[in-house]
Amino acid sequence: MEFKALLLDSKAMNRSIMRVSHEIIEKNKGVKDVVLIGIQTRGVPLAKRISDKIEEIEGKKVPFGTLDITLYRDDLTKVGDGPVVKETKIDVSLDDKIVILIDDVIFTGRTVRAAMDAIFKKGRPRSIQLGVLVDRGHRELPIRADFIGKNVPTSLKEVIKVRLSEIDNVDEVVIYKK
């Protein structure tokens, strides 16, 4: 892959996370009944950062969980013989809650569809909202994000890489040509 551009550096990423945190609070008129769920892998640290920002702003802790969607994927047979299942940890009831799924990039919408299937196995939320750091377009399903850090129109010949300090030791979003 060939480097094309740096889309977000650490400061720009922090500004996007702050804005998304404020938008979540505004849309939901506070954080009562809100539960943040990070989709493995990079959605988890993003959800934690948003949870921390909301606590700074509102002075209230927002319940936070992690969700692995591996077994809910519609392409599981194409992934390989031994898909790696990561942790799902949701320590709060989702019944009648406002569940906000957090992921790094939305592309086709299939990950979000799988996440919603997994959420419905855990409970019956009042609503499900979606927050993403990057929306790159090219939906295959009628799914849209409610909260977006950055819209980046891409071609199918491009790849977006989100790197987070918790996993990759750096905060940045980069676009590459295939």
C-alpha positions as CSV (number, residue, x, y, z in Angstrom):
1,M,0.0,0.0,0.0
2,E,1.1,3.5,-0.8
3,F,0.7,6.3,1.8
4,K,-1.6,9.0,0.5
5,A,-2.4,11.4,3.4
6,L,-2.6,11.9,7.1
7,L,-6.3,12.7,7.8
8,L,-6.2,13.2,11.6
9,D,-3.2,13.7,13.9
10,S,-3.5,13.3,17.7
11,K,-4.9,16.8,18.2
12,A,-7.5,16.6,15.4
13,M,-8.5,13.2,16.8
14,N,-9.0,14.6,20.3
15,R,-11.1,17.5,18.9
16,S,-13.3,15.0,17.0
17,I,-13.8,12.9,20.1
18,M,-14.7,16.0,22.1
19,R,-17.2,17.1,19.5
20,V,-18.8,13.6,19.3
21,S,-19.0,13.5,23.1
22,H,-20.9,16.9,23.1
23,E,-23.2,15.7,20.3
24,I,-24.1,12.6,22.2
25,I,-25.0,14.7,25.2
26,E,-27.0,17.2,23.2
27,K,-28.9,14.6,21.1
28,N,-29.9,12.6,24.2
29,K,-30.6,15.7,26.4
30,G,-27.9,14.5,28.9
31,V,-26.7,11.0,29.6
32,K,-29.5,9.4,31.5
33,D,-30.0,5.8,30.3
34,V,-27.1,6.1,27.9
35,V,-24.7,3.1,27.5
36,L,-21.6,3.2,25.4
37,I,-20.5,0.0,23.7
38,G,-17.2,-0.2,21.9
39,I,-17.0,-2.6,18.9
40,Q,-13.7,-4.7,19.1
41,T,-11.0,-3.8,18.4
42,R,-10.5,0.0,17.9
43,G,-14.0,0.9,18.9
44,V,-13.3,-0.1,22.5
45,P,-10.6,2.5,23.3
46,L,-12.6,5.1,21.4
47,A,-15.7,4.4,23.4
48,K,-13.6,4.6,26.6
49,R,-12.3,8.0,25.5
50,I,-15.8,9.2,24.8
51,S,-17.0,7.9,28.1
52,D,-14.2,9.8,29.9
53,K,-14.9,13.0,28.0
54,I,-18.7,12.8,28.8
55,E,-17.8,12.3,32.5
56,E,-15.6,15.4,32.3
57,I,-18.4,17.4,30.7
58,E,-21.4,16.1,32.7
59,G,-19.8,14.9,35.9
60,K,-21.6,11.6,35.5
61,K,-20.1,8.2,34.6
62,V,-21.6,6.6,31.5
63,P,-21.8,2.8,31.6
64,F,-19.3,1.3,29.1
65,G,-19.0,-2.1,27.5
66,T,-17.1,-4.0,24.8
67,L,-18.6,-6.1,22.0
68,D,-17.1,-8.7,19.8
69,I,-19.1,-9.2,16.6
70,T,-17.0,-12.0,15.1
71,L,-19.7,-14.7,15.4
72,Y,-22.4,-12.4,14.0
73,R,-20.5,-11.6,10.8
74,D,-22.2,-12.5,7.5
75,D,-18.8,-13.4,6.0
76,L,-17.6,-15.7,8.8
77,T,-17.0,-18.5,6.3
78,K,-14.7,-16.3,4.3
79,V,-12.7,-15.1,7.3
80,G,-10.9,-18.5,7.8
81,D,-11.1,-21.7,9.8
82,G,-10.3,-20.2,13.2
83,P,-11.7,-16.7,13.7
84,V,-10.3,-15.0,16.7
85,V,-13.1,-14.1,19.1
86,K,-12.4,-11.2,21.5
87,E,-14.1,-10.2,24.7
88,T,-17.7,-9.1,25.0
89,K,-18.2,-7.5,28.4
90,I,-21.4,-5.7,29.1
91,D,-22.1,-5.4,32.8
92,V,-25.3,-3.4,32.6
93,S,-28.8,-4.3,31.4
94,L,-29.5,-2.9,27.9
95,D,-33.2,-3.1,28.3
96,D,-34.9,0.2,27.7
97,K,-31.4,1.9,27.4
98,I,-30.0,4.2,24.7
99,V,-27.2,2.1,23.4
100,I,-24.5,4.0,21.5
101,L,-22.3,1.7,19.4
102,I,-18.8,3.1,18.9
103,D,-16.5,2.0,16.1
104,D,-13.4,3.5,14.3
105,V,-14.6,3.4,10.7
106,I,-17.9,2.8,9.0
107,F,-17.6,1.5,5.5
108,T,-20.2,-1.0,4.1
109,G,-22.3,-1.1,7.3
110,R,-22.0,-4.9,7.8
111,T,-20.0,-4.6,11.1
112,V,-22.8,-2.4,12.5
113,R,-25.5,-4.8,11.3
114,A,-23.6,-7.6,13.1
115,A,-23.2,-5.5,16.2
116,M,-27.0,-4.8,16.3
117,D,-27.6,-8.6,16.1
118,A,-25.3,-9.1,19.0
119,I,-26.9,-6.3,21.0
120,F,-30.3,-7.8,20.6
121,K,-29.0,-11.1,22.0
122,K,-28.1,-9.1,25.2
123,G,-31.4,-7.2,25.7
124,R,-33.9,-4.9,24.2
125,P,-32.6,-1.3,24.1
126,R,-35.0,1.7,23.7
127,S,-32.8,2.8,20.8
128,I,-29.4,2.1,19.2
129,Q,-27.3,5.0,17.9
130,L,-23.9,4.9,16.1
131,G,-20.8,6.9,16.6
132,V,-17.7,6.5,14.4
133,L,-14.4,8.4,14.1
134,V,-14.4,8.1,10.3
135,D,-17.2,7.7,7.8
136,R,-15.7,6.7,4.5
137,G,-18.9,6.0,2.5
138,H,-19.7,3.0,0.3
139,R,-22.6,1.6,2.3
140,E,-24.0,-1.8,1.2
141,L,-26.8,-1.6,3.9
142,P,-29.1,1.2,4.8
143,I,-27.1,2.2,7.9
144,R,-25.9,5.7,8.8
145,A,-23.9,7.0,11.7
146,D,-25.5,9.5,14.2
147,F,-22.2,10.9,15.4
148,I,-19.2,11.3,13.0
149,G,-15.7,12.5,13.8
150,K,-14.8,13.0,10.1
151,N,-16.4,12.3,6.8
152,V,-13.8,11.1,4.3
153,P,-15.1,10.3,0.7
154,T,-12.9,7.5,-0.5
155,S,-12.5,5.3,-3.5
156,L,-12.7,1.5,-3.3
157,K,-9.0,1.6,-4.1
158,E,-8.2,3.3,-0.8
159,V,-7.8,2.0,2.7
160,I,-8.3,4.0,6.0
161,K,-6.1,3.0,8.9
162,V,-7.0,4.2,12.4
163,R,-4.2,4.0,14.9
164,L,-4.8,4.5,18.6
165,S,-2.2,4.9,21.3
166,E,-3.8,2.1,23.4
167,I,-3.1,-0.4,20.6
168,D,-0.7,1.1,18.2
169,N,1.3,3.6,20.4
170,V,0.2,6.5,18.2
171,D,-3.0,8.5,17.5
172,E,-3.6,9.1,13.8
173,V,-5.9,8.3,10.9
174,V,-4.1,7.7,7.6
175,I,-5.3,7.0,4.1
176,Y,-3.5,4.6,1.7
177,K,-3.8,3.6,-1.9
178,K,-4.0,-0.1,-2.5
